[in-house]
Amino acid sequence: MTLSYFRDFCLALPGVSEDTPFDANTLCFRVGGRIFAIADLEVWDFVNLKCDPERAIELREQYEGITPGYHMNKKLWNSVSVQGNVPDSLILELTKHSYELVRDSLPRKLRESL
């Protein structure tokens, strides 16, 4: 999967914006102002995605390319490899899962405006 494809997928989700709040190389995707995906623009080797804690553990046991979130809360975030050892379809599914977790945690009024 290319970064361009991943970026287009994220931006197609309702209410998504992107920015680089930490440095020029760290791309963040947000819904309602809250981050749901983080990727490095220079080295596209993994993406950090929020995940249900129980599912996060299961995924880490199942896939070598899914590890606790790099520089993130290890309970709630996974680093998901985009180097071919995690199926692209699963990466997209987990991206949507991350988006939905964050979207669903937004205040009702903001959530309904998306």
Buried (B, 14 or more C-beta within 10 A) or exposed (E): BEBEEBBEBBEEBEBBEEEEEEEEEBBBBBBBEBBBBBBBEEEBEBBBBBBEEEEBBEBBEEBEBBBBBEEBEBEBBBBBBBEEEBEBEBBBEBBBBBBBBBBEEBEEEBBEEE
